[in-house]
């Protein structure tokens, strides 16, 4: 169970909408991966199976390491003039790059 990460209604609505276009039983995965200009970046993908180290909230999976780095975060889905996207407000982030995709801890 993912307890220390908040999902806004907009994020949950968009995740459920995206999953409605996938095979039944699919999951939405949020992960933190190395890369980007600041060292880390968020990764959003779809999975068919839950892994042993995954934490689950509704139909959302986050691996344990990523969940630790997301502790205290809020996941939102925003619609802006430059496009629609998931935004993560992570209090553990020390800095981020101008593109808003990459960050450092």
C-alpha positions as CSV (number, residue, x, y, z in Angstrom):
1,X,0.0,0.0,0.0
2,X,1.3,3.5,-0.9
3,X,0.5,5.7,2.1
4,X,2.9,8.6,1.9
5,X,2.2,9.7,-1.7
6,X,-0.9,11.7,-2.5
7,X,-2.8,11.4,-5.8
8,X,-5.1,14.3,-6.8
9,X,-8.5,13.5,-8.3
10,X,-7.3,14.8,-11.7
11,X,-4.3,12.3,-11.6
12,X,-6.6,9.4,-10.6
13,X,-9.1,10.3,-13.3
14,X,-6.5,10.5,-16.0
15,X,-4.8,7.2,-14.9
16,X,-8.1,5.5,-15.0
17,X,-8.9,6.9,-18.4
18,X,-5.5,5.8,-19.8
19,X,-6.0,2.3,-18.3
20,X,-9.4,2.0,-19.9
21,X,-7.6,2.0,-23.3
22,X,-5.3,-0.9,-22.2
23,X,-5.9,-4.6,-21.7
24,X,-8.0,-5.4,-18.7
25,X,-5.9,-6.0,-15.6
26,X,-3.1,-3.5,-16.7
27,X,-1.4,-1.3,-14.1
28,X,-0.1,2.3,-14.4
29,X,3.6,2.4,-13.2
30,X,5.4,5.4,-11.7
31,X,9.1,5.0,-11.3
32,X,12.2,7.1,-10.8
33,X,15.1,6.3,-13.1
34,X,18.6,7.6,-13.5
35,X,19.0,10.1,-16.3
36,X,18.1,13.5,-17.6
37,X,20.2,16.6,-17.1
38,X,19.8,16.7,-13.3
39,X,20.4,13.0,-12.5
40,X,16.9,11.5,-12.1
41,X,13.7,11.5,-14.0
42,X,10.1,10.3,-13.6
43,X,9.0,7.4,-15.7
44,X,5.3,6.6,-16.4
45,X,4.5,3.3,-18.1
46,X,2.0,0.4,-18.2
47,X,2.5,-3.0,-16.8
48,X,0.6,-6.3,-17.0
49,X,2.1,-7.8,-13.8
50,X,2.9,-6.7,-10.4
51,X,6.5,-7.4,-9.3
52,X,7.5,-8.6,-5.8
53,X,8.9,-5.2,-4.7
54,X,6.0,-3.2,-6.0
55,X,3.7,-1.2,-3.7
56,X,0.2,-0.8,-5.0
57,X,-2.5,1.8,-4.7
58,X,-5.7,1.0,-6.6
59,X,-4.3,0.2,-10.1
60,X,-1.0,2.1,-9.6
61,X,2.3,0.4,-9.1
62,X,5.5,2.0,-7.6
63,X,8.6,-0.1,-6.9
64,X,9.9,0.2,-3.3
65,X,13.0,2.3,-4.2
66,X,11.0,4.8,-6.2
67,X,8.3,5.0,-3.4
68,X,11.1,5.9,-0.9
69,X,12.2,8.7,-3.2
70,X,8.6,9.8,-3.7
71,X,7.7,9.9,0.0
72,X,5.7,13.0,0.8
73,X,5.0,13.8,-2.9
74,X,1.8,14.8,-4.6
75,X,1.0,13.4,-8.1
76,X,-1.2,15.6,-10.2
77,X,-2.4,15.8,-13.8
78,X,-2.4,19.3,-15.3
79,X,-3.7,20.8,-18.5
80,X,-1.6,23.7,-19.7
81,X,-1.2,25.7,-22.9
82,X,2.1,23.9,-23.6
83,X,0.4,20.5,-23.1
84,X,-1.1,18.1,-20.6
85,X,1.1,16.1,-18.3
86,X,1.5,14.4,-15.0
87,X,3.3,16.6,-12.5
88,X,4.9,15.4,-9.3
89,X,5.5,17.9,-6.4
90,X,8.3,16.1,-4.6
91,X,9.5,17.8,-1.3
92,X,12.7,15.7,-1.5
93,X,13.8,17.3,-4.8
94,X,16.7,19.7,-4.3
95,X,16.7,21.1,-7.8
96,X,15.2,20.5,-11.2
97,X,16.1,21.5,-14.8
98,X,14.3,23.9,-16.9
99,X,12.3,21.3,-18.8
100,X,10.7,20.1,-15.5
101,X,11.3,16.4,-16.3
102,X,14.7,15.9,-14.7
103,X,15.6,16.6,-11.0
104,X,18.2,15.9,-8.3
105,X,17.8,14.6,-4.8
